[in-house]
Amino acid sequence: MTRLTVWHDGACPLCRREIALMRRLDRAGAIDFVDASDGDATCPIDRGALLARFHAREDGVLLSGAAAFAAMWRAIPLLRPLGLAARTPWVLALLERAYRGFLRVRPRLQRLAARRRAA
């Protein structure tokens, strides 16, 4: 099985929830999760760029956005079919388009999640 490294924004309430779920699903421990918001974390690129989009390293290749999500899904047996489907160029393009749409609303969702957690 391929080792995968995933960088995430541990300061983001949405990211924390998603990564918590992925850790539970990763029963084989195939994914190394790195909190890029931690000042001591080793980052392969500029920390700001790493926090702006989801990144993963699969087989030594740094992936970003939907491709990084697809790599993470391939490492988790339950989500593997979705990750494999994303190897098809048109599927990956569709997922990337959806991811870019999500990035536009992400700040509002982060505020909602933070308020909900504080309540």
Secondary structure, DSSP 8 states (H G I E B T S, - for coil): ---EEEEE-TT-HHHHHHHHHHHHH-TT--EEEEETTSTT---SS-HHHHHHS-EEEETTEEEETHHHHHHHHHTSTTTHHHHHHTTSHHHHHHHHHHHHHHHHHHHHHHHHHHHHHH-
